Amino acid sequence: MFLDNTPEGTGPDSFALPTYRQETMRHILLGDYGALIDGINHLVSLGYCDRVAWSEPIPTGRSGEYISVMTRRRGVTRP
Protein backbone atom coordinates (compact mmCIF):
# COMPACT_ATOMS: atom_id res chain seq x y z
CA MET A 1 0.00 0.00 0.00
CA PHE A 2 2.77 2.44 0.92
CA LEU A 3 5.87 2.32 -1.21
CA ASP A 4 9.26 3.52 -0.10
CA ASN A 5 10.77 5.45 -3.02
CA THR A 6 14.07 6.19 -1.27
CA PRO A 7 17.11 4.32 -2.47
CA GLU A 8 18.30 1.64 -0.07
CA GLY A 9 20.71 2.93 2.57
CA THR A 10 19.34 6.44 2.58
CA GLY A 11 16.67 7.47 4.94
CA PRO A 12 15.15 10.61 6.30
CA ASP A 13 17.42 13.01 8.13
CA SER A 14 17.80 12.07 11.76
CA PHE A 15 15.55 13.88 14.17
CA ALA A 16 16.50 14.12 17.82
CA LEU A 17 13.94 15.11 20.39
CA PRO A 18 15.21 17.57 22.97
CA THR A 19 15.82 16.19 26.43
CA TYR A 20 13.96 17.70 29.35
CA ARG A 21 15.74 18.25 32.62
CA GLN A 22 14.84 20.12 35.76
CA GLU A 23 17.26 22.39 37.54
CA THR A 24 16.70 22.67 41.26
CA MET A 25 17.50 25.59 43.54
CA ARG A 26 16.86 25.69 47.27
CA HIS A 27 16.42 28.82 49.33
CA ILE A 28 17.19 28.50 53.02
CA LEU A 29 16.14 31.10 55.55
CA LEU A 30 17.76 30.88 58.95
CA GLY A 31 17.05 33.28 61.80
CA ASP A 32 14.54 34.57 64.30
CA TYR A 33 10.98 33.36 63.78
CA GLY A 34 9.62 36.83 63.07
CA ALA A 35 12.42 37.64 60.62
CA LEU A 36 11.80 34.34 58.81
CA ILE A 37 8.09 35.05 58.41
CA ASP A 38 8.80 38.63 57.26
CA GLY A 39 11.34 37.39 54.70
CA ILE A 40 8.94 34.77 53.34
CA ASN A 41 6.10 37.31 53.15
CA HIS A 42 8.37 39.76 51.32
CA LEU A 43 9.33 37.16 48.68
CA VAL A 44 5.64 36.28 48.28
CA SER A 45 4.69 39.96 47.85
CA LEU A 46 7.33 40.30 45.11
CA GLY A 47 5.70 37.37 43.27
CA TYR A 48 8.83 35.25 43.56
CA CYS A 49 7.10 32.32 45.24
CA ASP A 50 3.94 31.12 46.94
CA ARG A 51 3.70 30.93 50.71
CA VAL A 52 2.90 27.22 50.56
CA ALA A 53 6.24 26.55 48.81
CA TRP A 54 8.07 27.15 52.11
CA SER A 55 8.43 24.53 54.80
CA GLU A 56 7.03 25.35 58.21
CA PRO A 57 9.71 27.07 60.30
CA ILE A 58 11.52 24.48 62.42
CA PRO A 59 13.54 25.29 65.54
CA THR A 60 17.25 24.61 65.02
CA GLY A 61 18.00 23.98 68.66
CA ARG A 62 19.75 27.30 69.10
CA SER A 63 17.96 29.86 71.22
CA GLY A 64 15.22 31.53 69.13
CA GLU A 65 16.61 30.32 65.79
CA TYR A 66 14.43 28.74 63.08
CA ILE A 67 14.99 27.37 59.59
CA SER A 68 12.68 27.21 56.57
CA VAL A 69 13.41 25.83 53.09
CA MET A 70 11.83 26.51 49.70
CA THR A 71 12.65 24.49 46.58
CA ARG A 72 12.21 25.93 43.08
CA ARG A 73 12.42 23.85 39.96
CA ARG A 74 12.67 25.08 36.43
CA GLY A 75 12.55 23.09 33.26
CA VAL A 76 15.51 23.23 30.92
CA THR A 77 15.23 22.04 27.35
CA ARG A 78 18.46 21.01 25.69
CA PRO A 79 18.78 19.75 22.13
Order of alpha helices (4+ residues) and beta strands (2+ residues): beta-alpha-beta-beta
